[in-house]
């Protein structure tokens, strides 16, 4: 029997992706597979807006809270796990529904990923230390001497990507540009995509209100527990939206009001970048220019079924 395409539900933070994915899973006997790079980590259910336990009980959810914050989950590691989850869903006769706001994860799954070897945590830690020692500007200049294409593409202000490019070069003996120039590993299945594109001001308001709700529901306590582990601040989980600001509040260097405002601003900026990314990278998708609501479900289901 021909396998049905994987459904991809994309969009910016606070646009209603999780609700749409769950509604589709309930209607299509589906499995929801996480494609959010922060929701893969345990211990941050509230702050990363993971589905609640009651929602997870309604339909099967996969790849939520499965990585310890002391580890790094790369796009390659996530892709392998997601492909396995899709295969498991198909074997059970269920529909695979991949949802999240991490565009790079979604693109890696649907359009392939350059075959970059998994980079050891030690190499990433050494790259972080070298960046801290030199400063981002000098670090970028040093990288440019070895991988000028990557350095020019990344720019001097994107510390995280600079560190990864450096670590790839040091760990593999080949530059990131070399690996990215190789043919990507194709996705082993077809997909149908839907993305939510709410009006920007409406989205920003929802982001602000959701951050306030997160604090009321225990986000400060989550961050305090994370800080108590004394983890490397360069780890991805430590860079989740709101962690740095709420950590400043916990340490007494910022008021709760200021920390909340700073986290809200960071979230709005992140949502803006997501909107831009999906607008340019998902041209084949059904675009819903609104927050998800049940009134759009029949239109979305019709779109999906026409592509099966």
Secondary structure per residue as TSV (DSSP state, phi and psi in degrees):
chain	resnum	aa	ss	phi	psi
A	1	X	-	360.0	135.6
A	2	X	-	-67.1	131.8
A	3	X	-	-74.9	139.5
A	4	X	-	-74.4	150.5
A	5	X	-	-62.1	149.5
A	6	X	E	-69.3	137.6
A	7	X	E	-93.7	127.0
A	8	X	E	-106.7	124.1
A	9	X	E	-112.8	111.0
A	10	X	E	-121.1	171.5
A	11	X	E	149.4	171.0
A	12	X	-	-73.1	167.0
A	13	X	T	-58.6	142.9
A	14	X	T	69.3	20.8
A	15	X	S	-94.3	-6.5
A	16	X	S	98.8	19.1
A	17	X	H	-59.1	-45.7
A	18	X	H	-62.5	-40.2
A	19	X	H	-65.3	-41.0
A	20	X	H	-66.2	-44.5
A	21	X	H	-60.7	-41.3
A	22	X	H	-68.5	-38.9
A	23	X	H	-62.9	-41.4
A	24	X	H	-65.6	-40.7
A	25	X	H	-63.1	-37.9
A	26	X	H	-69.4	-35.7
A	27	X	H	-80.1	-28.0
A	28	X	H	-115.4	13.0
A	29	X	T	54.2	56.6
A	30	X	E	-107.6	172.3
A	31	X	E	-119.8	128.5
A	32	X	E	-90.7	124.5
A	33	X	E	-115.8	122.8
A	34	X	E	-70.2	133.8
A	35	X	-	-128.0	39.2
A	36	X	-	-113.2	122.4
A	37	X	T	-66.9	-17.9
A	38	X	T	-97.1	-29.3
A	39	X	T	-72.2	-9.1
A	40	X	T	-71.3	-20.7
A	41	X	B	-87.5	142.1
A	42	X	T	-79.8	161.2
A	43	X	T	86.2	-4.7
A	44	X	-	-129.7	41.5
A	45	X	T	-58.1	-46.8
A	46	X	T	-70.0	-51.7
A	47	X	T	-67.8	-26.7
A	48	X	T	-98.1	6.1
A	49	X	T	58.7	40.0
A	50	X	-	-64.8	152.9
A	51	X	-	-55.4	145.0
A	52	X	-	-71.9	161.6
A	53	X	H	-55.5	-36.8
A	54	X	H	-67.3	-37.1
A	55	X	H	-68.8	-41.1
A	56	X	H	-64.7	-25.4
A	57	X	H	-77.9	-21.3
A	58	X	H	-74.0	-40.0
A	59	X	S	-140.2	156.2
A	60	X	-	-63.0	133.9
A	61	X	E	-121.5	140.0
A	62	X	E	-129.3	148.7
A	63	X	S	66.7	29.2
A	64	X	S	-104.4	125.3
A	65	X	S	62.8	34.8
A	66	X	-	-102.2	-5.7
A	67	X	B	-118.5	132.0
A	68	X	-	-69.2	141.6
A	69	X	T	-58.6	-18.3
A	70	X	T	-76.5	-8.0
A	71	X	S	-106.0	168.3
A	72	X	-	-112.7	130.2
A	73	X	-	-108.7	106.4
A	74	X	-	-83.1	168.1
A	75	X	H	-61.8	-37.1
A	76	X	H	-65.9	-42.7
A	77	X	H	-64.3	-44.0
A	78	X	H	-63.7	-42.6
A	79	X	H	-59.3	-44.7
A	80	X	H	-60.1	-43.4
A	81	X	H	-66.8	-40.0
A	82	X	H	-66.6	-41.3
A	83	X	H	-61.2	-39.7
A	84	X	H	-63.4	-40.2
A	85	X	H	-66.9	-39.3
A	86	X	H	-61.9	-45.2
A	87	X	H	-60.9	-40.1
A	88	X	H	-64.0	-43.0
A	89	X	H	-61.8	-45.5
A	90	X	H	-62.5	-39.3
A	91	X	H	-63.5	-28.2
A	92	X	T	-89.0	0.3
A	93	X	T	74.6	21.1
A	94	X	-	-103.2	160.4
A	95	X	E	-87.8	130.9
A	96	X	E	-89.1	124.1
A	97	X	E	-123.0	108.0
A	98	X	E	-95.7	126.1
A	99	X	E	-139.1	142.2
A	100	X	E	167.6	172.4
A	101	X	S	-108.0	6.4
A	102	X	-	-89.8	97.0
A	103	X	H	-57.1	-37.9
A	104	X	H	-64.7	-37.6
A	105	X	H	-63.9	-46.9
A	106	X	H	-62.7	-44.0
A	107	X	H	-65.9	-38.5
A	108	X	H	-60.7	-38.1
A	109	X	H	-74.2	-43.5
A	110	X	H	-90.2	-26.5
A	111	X	H	-121.5	2.7
A	112	X	-	96.3	166.8
A	113	X	B	-139.5	138.3
A	114	X	-	-58.6	141.6
A	115	X	-	-77.7	60.4
A	116	X	-	-77.1	128.1
A	117	X	-	-60.6	153.7
A	118	X	-	-63.4	131.5
A	119	X	-	-95.1	126.5
A	120	X	-	-61.4	147.1
A	121	X	H	-57.3	-34.3
A	122	X	H	-62.6	-40.3
A	123	X	H	-65.6	-39.4
A	124	X	H	-67.2	-40.0
A	125	X	H	-64.2	-40.3
A	126	X	H	-65.5	-38.6
A	127	X	H	-65.5	-41.2
A	128	X	H	-59.3	-44.9
A	129	X	H	-64.4	-39.7
A	130	X	H	-67.3	-38.3
A	131	X	H	-64.4	-42.0
A	132	X	H	-64.7	-36.8
A	133	X	H	-69.9	-43.7
A	134	X	H	-86.3	-29.2
A	135	X	-	90.7	148.9
A	136	X	H	-56.3	-40.2
A	137	X	H	-63.7	-52.3
A	138	X	H	-66.7	-34.4
A	139	X	H	-62.8	-43.7
A	140	X	H	-63.9	-38.7
A	141	X	H	-64.9	-39.4
A	142	X	H	-65.9	-44.2
A	143	X	H	-59.5	-38.8
A	144	X	H	-61.9	-26.1
A	145	X	H	-71.6	-23.9
A	146	X	H	-104.1	-35.7
A	147	X	-	-138.5	73.6
A	148	X	H	-61.3	-33.3
A	149	X	H	-64.7	-46.4
A	150	X	H	-66.1	-43.3
A	151	X	H	-61.7	-41.9
A	152	X	H	-67.6	-37.8
A	153	X	H	-71.7	-37.5
A	154	X	H	-79.3	-44.7
A	155	X	-	87.5	163.2
A	156	X	T	-80.3	-7.4
A	157	X	T	-104.3	-6.0
A	158	X	-	-97.4	81.7
A	159	X	H	-57.7	-44.1
A	160	X	H	-62.2	-44.2
A	161	X	H	-73.1	-33.1
A	162	X	H	-62.5	-44.8
A	163	X	H	-60.9	-42.8
A	164	X	H	-64.9	-43.4
A	165	X	H	-60.7	-41.5
A	166	X	H	-63.2	-45.6
A	167	X	H	-64.0	-39.0
A	168	X	H	-60.6	-46.3
A	169	X	H	-62.1	-45.6
A	170	X	H	-70.9	-35.6
A	171	X	H	-81.1	-32.5
A	172	X	H	-106.3	-17.2
A	173	X	S	80.0	0.5
A	174	X	S	-125.3	149.9
A	175	X	-	-75.9	160.0
A	176	X	H	-59.6	-38.8
A	177	X	H	-61.2	-37.0
A	178	X	H	-61.0	-50.2
A	179	X	H	-64.4	-40.1
A	180	X	H	-69.9	-17.6
A	181	X	T	-82.2	-9.6
A	182	X	S	-80.5	153.8
A	183	X	-	-59.5	135.3
A	184	X	-	-70.6	156.1
A	185	X	B	-78.3	117.7
A	186	X	-	-70.3	156.3
A	187	X	-	-71.2	139.8
A	188	X	S	-84.6	15.3
A	189	X	S	-155.2	160.6
A	190	X	-	-82.5	164.3
A	191	X	E	-144.6	157.3
A	192	X	E	-126.5	130.1
A	193	X	E	-116.2	143.4
A	194	X	E	-130.1	134.0
A	195	X	E	-133.9	141.9
A	196	X	E	-92.7	131.5
A	197	X	-	-133.2	71.1
A	198	X	-	-67.4	156.0
A	199	X	-	-53.4	138.9
A	200	X	H	-59.4	-47.5
A	201	X	H	-65.8	-36.6
A	202	X	H	-62.7	-41.3
A	203	X	H	-64.8	-43.8
A	204	X	H	-61.5	-41.0
A	205	X	H	-62.4	-41.4
A	206	X	H	-66.5	-38.8
A	207	X	H	-59.9	-45.4
A	208	X	H	-62.4	-46.6
A	209	X	H	-66.6	-36.0
A	210	X	H	-68.4	-36.8
A	211	X	H	-63.3	-41.3
A	212	X	H	-61.2	-40.9
A	213	X	H	-66.5	-37.5
A	214	X	H	-59.9	-43.2
A	215	X	H	-64.6	-40.9
A	216	X	H	-65.3	-27.4
A	217	X	H	-93.9	0.8
A	218	X	T	118.4	16.0
A	219	X	H	-62.4	-38.0
A	220	X	H	-61.3	-41.8
A	221	X	H	-65.5	-37.5
A	222	X	H	-61.9	-45.2
A	223	X	H	-66.4	-39.6
A	224	X	H	-60.2	-41.9
A	225	X	H	-65.0	-38.1
A	226	X	H	-65.2	-45.0
A	227	X	H	-63.0	-33.6
A	228	X	T	-63.7	-18.3
A	229	X	T	-83.7	-11.0
A	230	X	T	53.2	50.5
A	231	X	-	-79.9	161.1
A	232	X	-	-59.1	122.5
A	233	X	T	-63.4	-13.6
A	234	X	T	-83.0	-6.4
A	235	X	S	-66.9	145.9
A	236	X	G	-55.1	-42.3
A	237	X	G	-61.6	-30.2
A	238	X	G	-73.9	-11.5
A	239	X	G	-104.4	8.9
A	240	X	S	-59.7	146.5
A	241	X	T	-53.6	128.0
A	242	X	T	95.9	-21.2
A	243	X	H	-62.9	-50.5
A	244	X	H	-62.9	-41.7
A	245	X	H	-68.7	-45.1
A	246	X	H	-70.0	-29.7
A	247	X	H	-63.9	-39.0
A	248	X	H	-63.3	-37.4
A	249	X	H	-64.9	-45.1
A	250	X	H	-62.4	-37.1
A	251	X	H	-79.2	-8.4
A	252	X	T	86.2	11.5
A	253	X	S	-95.7	-1.8
A	254	X	S	-150.8	140.8
A	255	X	-	-72.3	160.3
A	256	X	H	-62.1	-38.3
A	257	X	H	-61.6	-46.4
A	258	X	H	-69.0	-38.2
A	259	X	H	-64.5	-40.6
A	260	X	H	-62.8	-45.5
A	261	X	H	-63.1	-40.9
A	262	X	H	-65.4	-42.4
A	263	X	H	-66.5	-37.4
A	264	X	H	-64.0	-42.9
A	265	X	H	-63.3	-44.1
A	266	X	H	-61.6	-37.9
A	267	X	H	-68.2	-41.5
A	268	X	H	-61.8	-42.6
A	269	X	H	-64.6	-39.4
A	270	X	H	-64.5	-43.4
A	271	X	H	-60.9	-38.0
A	272	X	H	-62.8	-43.8
A	273	X	H	-64.2	-38.7
A	274	X	H	-63.0	-44.2
A	275	X	H	-57.0	-44.8
A	276	X	H	-63.9	-43.8
A	277	X	H	-61.9	-51.1
A	278	X	H	-66.5	-31.7
A	279	X	H	-61.7	-35.4
A	280	X	H	-94.2	-20.5
A	281	X	H	-110.7	-4.5
A	282	X	-	-126.2	55.3
A	283	X	T	-65.7	-24.2
A	284	X	T	-85.3	-5.1
A	285	X	S	-82.0	157.2
A	286	X	E	-75.3	122.2
A	287	X	E	-101.9	125.4
A	288	X	E	-107.2	111.6
A	289	X	-	-84.5	57.5
A	290	X	S	-167.9	166.1
A	291	X	S	-65.1	147.1
A	292	X	-	-63.5	137.5
A	293	X	-	-143.3	152.2
A	294	X	G	-57.2	-23.0
A	295	X	G	-67.9	-16.1
A	296	X	G	-92.8	-5.8
A	297	X	H	-65.1	-41.3
A	298	X	H	-64.0	-40.6
A	299	X	H	-62.0	-42.9
A	300	X	H	-67.3	-43.9
A	301	X	H	-62.8	-38.9
A	302	X	H	-62.6	-42.8
A	303	X	H	-61.2	-45.5
A	304	X	H	-63.5	-45.9
A	305	X	H	-67.0	-31.4
A	306	X	H	-66.7	-22.3
A	307	X	T	-101.0	1.1
A	308	X	-	-74.8	360.0
